[in-house]
Amino acid sequence: MSTLPRSTAQTAPFAPAASAFTALRRAVRPLSGPDRGGPLASRAFRLFLLTQSVAGTGTWVQRTAQDWLVLHLTGSAAAVGLVVTVQCLPTLLFGLWGGAVADRCRPRRLMVLCNAGASVLALVMTVLVTTGTARMWSVCVLAGALGVITTVEGPARQVLLPRLVAPEHRRSATGLAAAAYQLARIVGPAAAGLVIGFLGTGWAFLVCAVMPLLCAVGLFALRHVPALDRAPAPRAAADARGRWHEALRTVAAHPQLRWTLVLSGCMALLGMNLPVLLPALATEGFGAAAESFGVLSALVAVGSLLGALLAARLRTCPLRTLACCALSMGALQITAGFAPSLAAFGAVLVPVGVAALCFTTTAATAVQMGVGPELQGRVAGLAMLVTLGATTLGAPLAGAVAEGLGARAAFALAGASCVGVAVLAVVAVARTRHGARTAPRRARARRAVAAPRRPAAAEA
């Protein structure tokens, strides 16, 4: 065989993939290894990350199969949107309650039960599909039940994650967990398409029934880590039963938490509506086919994966990071709105995904690290309520703007909204810094007012 090196023309098509792999390896390297002491040095966290990757892949397989089933049953895209709304409704109604349950119970056991319940629901759907008895109402009922499980499982996962790593590694651990979710977002729909195409929709739901069981087995293997099954303190348990509104008071009393939730809600409402705007601009602006739209979605997902890994390495002030991410995303979305070609539009989508995931991961880390363990579940439930509620309102608003003014104008307005959120984040940084400087003076003034005055005779 010849040992001559390949020509530049032969290796050129692989250059982008090689550079992306190099960037991914450089991002992951500081997060692992016992000598570096990163979050991946913990066996418990590695096992947790593996279980969440499996569960996330199953979630995306189920979402894809569910959308396909509803479209097959009704032939209506509006019916698909209705099922998604039914699945999100429990989080909007009972998000704080789910956080209170996560604070009251042992998080690992609660996640095992939630995964077992999700497996049962997927198995019921498998039976309905294979026997031909699946109907729209049954899909809605099972989607609503799965939404209730998600309302409890999400805060429990937020409570469990900080117990797996040291406090200084929580930001990195949150970034890696977000990266695993984004990787599942890439793999899940592709796997669902293959299973549905070759075996049928019923087999896809059967895969969804098996994956949560594998996740539950992995979580059960963590039973030897004492901190994961630590019961809450009696006072914390009592607060979780009757005082879920304590989360509102805590967020209101901490400026960084308050501003983080405000900025997250504004971005979800006005700036992060890519699932609505992306197909509108791809079809209206560039006349893209279904295959091209799949490539564009994959580019966003790859950018999201890199953004989650980048966020794991950031060590700056969370509010300052949120301001930079919002400003970057605003400029990139305005650029995407005026992209001259489909190739240029696709090239901008990767950094858009990076900026979006840096924003959401930084916000999630700030919420996790901003409260004590006795309130993490309720504050996580409140954060889910804010972001999901804003997304539920923002998606139809973005669709109406795209239909009325055009997809390019909608992209530009979304980018301008992100720039406005960045300005608001700069104001938040200034006000938080000013409050930190004046807090000692206010505390001294309160102590001086509260101190008892000595009598004049004693002073003499």
ZAZA-959822 format. One record per residue (C-alpha): x, y, z; residue in one letter. Coordinates in pm, whole numbers, plus 50000, padded with zeros to 5 digits. Example, Ala and Ser with C-alpha at 12.3 -4.5 7.8 and 13.67 -1.06 7.14 Angstrom:
! ZAZA-959822
512304955050780A
513674989450714S
//
This chain:
! ZAZA-959822
500005000050000M
501145035449935S
502195056250233T
501945089450052L
499915115950238P
496505124250105R
496175155549903S
494665187550031T
491675182449804A
490985148649962Q
491195160950321T
489375194150272A
485825180150315P
486785166550656F
488385198850785A
485195213550944P
484425180951124A
488025178251247A
488055213951378S
484705208951552A
486005177051716F
489155195451831T
487075223551983A
484865198152161L
487905179652300R
489465211952428R
486185221652596A
485805188252773V
489455183352877R
489465207453178P
486285191553312L
487595156453362S
490385136353512G
491195128753875P
494315150353854D
492245180553751R
489525173754005G
486705182553765G
483115170153800P
483845139753582L
486325127753846A
483265117754051S
481995082853968R
478525092154097A
478345122053862F
479545101353564R
476835075553629L
474235103053674F
475335119053346L
475005085653167L
471505079553306T
470355114353211Q
471725110052858S
469705077952822V
466585094052970A
466975125152752G
467285103952438T
464125085152538G
462325118252593T
463135130652243W
462245097152089V
458865098952263Q
458245135052157R
458985126651794T
456895094851799A
454025112751975Q
453975140951718D
454055115751435W
451225095451589L
448985125951637V
449695137451282L
448835102551157H
445595101351359L
444315136251278T
446325150150987G
446345183651169S
449355203551287A
447045221851528A
446315188751700A
450055183751750V
450225217851916G
447265208952136L
448995177652268V
452175197652342V
450055223152532T
448365195652734V
451775181352824Q
453115215352936C
449975225653126L
450745206453450P
454055224953487T
452285258353444L
449645249353702L
451615228853955F
455265239453907G
455665252454262L
453915221754401W
456375199354216G
459245218854367G
457775214754714A
457535177054661V
461205176454554A
462175195254871D
460155172155094R
461255138454952C
464575121354887R
465465132254531P
467075099954409R
464125078554513R
461735104054368L
463535102954032M
463455064854033V
459675065754086L
459215092253816C
461205072053563N
459225040753649A
455975060053599G
457165073353261A
458025037953156S
454525025853246V
452915054053043L
455085046052740A
454205009152773L
450475017752776V
450975038652463M
452815009352301T
449834986552363V
447375012452228L
449385018151911V
450104981551834T
446454971651888T
445175000851678G
443095015351964T
445055047952009A
442805078551983R
443365115652021M
441795116752367W
443965088252495S
447115105252364V
446085137352545C
445425118852872V
448795101152864L
450585133252762A
449005151553057G
450035123653296A
453585125553161L
453495163053217G
452635157453584V
455615133853619I
457885159553453T
456635186353694T
458035165953984V
461065150353813E
462575183253689G
462965199654034P
464125166354183A
466905165153924R
467905200754013Q
468065191054381V
470065159354312L
472745174254085L
474505196654342P
474895167154579R
477035148054329L
479935172554304V
481845197354518A
480405232854534P
483195247154318E
482315222554038H
478575228754024R
478785252753730R
480805227653527S
478455199453626A
475425219453516T
477085226953182G
477905190353124L
474335180153213A
473045205752960A
475495192352701A
474225156952759A
470655169352708Y
471625186552382Q
473385155252261L
470185135752336A
468285162452143R
470435154351839I
470365116451874V
466735111951989G
464785124751684P
467195107151447A
466765074151635A
462995078851640A
462945084351265G
464915052551206L
462765031351440V
459485044951301I
460665040850943G
461905004950976F
459794990051259L
456785012551318G
455515037551575T
454685010951835G
458314999851852W
459385035951906A
457135038252213F
458525004852332L
462015020152319V
460605048952525C
459375023452782A
462795006952813V
464975038052841M
463435052253164P
463845017653320L
467545018453234L
467735053053389C
465985040553705A
468465011553730V
471365036053703G
469895058253972L
469325027854192F
473055020054158A
473765053354330L
472215040954654R
475675038054816H
476195075854803V
474855087555142P
474275123955045A
471815114754770L
469295099355006D
469695124955281R
466255133655415A
465415170555445P
465545187055784A
462235186455975P
461795223855937R
462525221955562A
460015193655524A
457375213855709A
458105244055490D
457785222655178A
454375209955291R
452725242855370G
454945271855262R
455735268054893W
455395305954868H
458695307955058E
460355304454716A
458735337054604L
459955354854917R
463475341354875T
463695352254510V
462305386654595A
464875391254873A
467935381654661H
468635406154376P
470745382054170Q
468075354854181L
465335380054107R
467135394853809W
468085360353676T
464435349553665L
463345382853512V
465965380453238L
465145343753172S
461455351853139G
462105380952903C
464385360052681M
461905331052671A
459085355052584L
460795376452321L
464155362952213G
464225324852219M
461555314251972N
463755295751723L
461395265451697P
458755289151555V
460925313151353L
463385288051206L
460905268650985P
459175301150889A
462355317350755L
463695284850606A
460575279850394T
459475315750329E
462845332350290G
464875304850123F
462335279150000G
464125251350189A
462915215450162A
462365191850455A
465905178250424E
467415213150446S
465265221250747F
466585190250922G
470155201850856V
469375236550995L
467885221351311S
470985199551350A
473225230551321L
471315247251606V
471655215551814A
475415213451750V
475785249751854G
473745242552165S
476035213652255L
479135235552220L
477405263552413G
476655240652706A
480305229652719L
481465265852697L
479145275952981A
480675248453195A
484035266453174R
482845301953244L
483755316653583R
482495352353549T
479585369853722C
476345352653613P
474505385053537L
477415397853329R
477495364953139T
473745367153077L
474225402452939A
476975391152699C
474965360952582C
471815381452523A
473765407852331L
475505381452119S
472255363452045M
470575396151951G
473295405751704A
473355370651556L
469575368851510Q
469545402751337I
472335389951109T
470355357851043A
467285378050951G
469215395650675F
471235365350559A
471505365650177P
471535327950126S
470615295350294L
474305286850347A
474945320050523A
471825315050734F
472985280350839G
476455293450928A
474925318851169V
472745292551340L
475695275051510V
476785305851713P
473105313351780V
472855279151947G
476065286052141V
474765319352277A
471315305152363A
472675275652562L
475285296952737C
472405319052852F
470115291252973T
472915271153140T
474255301753322T
470755310453442A
470155274853565A
473475274753752T
472725308353915A
469365295054036V
470965263154170Q
473765280554356M
471745310254479G
469675291654741V
470245266455016G
469435229554977P
466165233055169E
464725255954897L
466315242954577Q
463315222954464G
460825251254506R
463035277254341V
463745253054053A
459985247854016G
459485285554010L
462185289153741A
460505261953530M
457175279953573L
458615313453460V
460475300553154T
457785276453037L
455025302053091G
456955328252896A
457675303352617T
453995293952598T
453085330652549L
456055339252330G
455645311552071A
452235323051937P
453405359251958L
456435351351741A
454225332051500G
451835361451467A
454715385651401V
456195362251139A
452815358850968E
452045395950977G
455445411850905L
457395383250750G
459935358750887A
462925381550828R
461325409951022A
460385385851301A
464015374451329F
465205410551339A
462655419751607L
463645389451815A
467285400751789G
466365436151892A
464485421852190S
467605402552293C
469625434852277V
467005450852503G
467355421952747V
471145427152740A
470655463852835V
468335452753116L
471035428253233A
473615456453242V
471215476153460V
470825445453681A
474615442353719V
474885479153816A
472025477554067R
473275445154221T
476795459354257R
475425491454409H
473305471254653G
476345450654755A
478335482654826R
475595499355029T
474485468355221A
477165471455497P
476245507955555R
472555499555580R
473305471155822A
475395494356044R
472625520356039A
470035494156143R
472255482056427R
472775517756544A
469025524256551V
468305491256728A
471055495556992A
469705506957333P
470805541757435R
472555544657772R
471085568958026P
472745602958059A
473715595758420A
475565564458315A
477385584058047E
478405610058308A
//
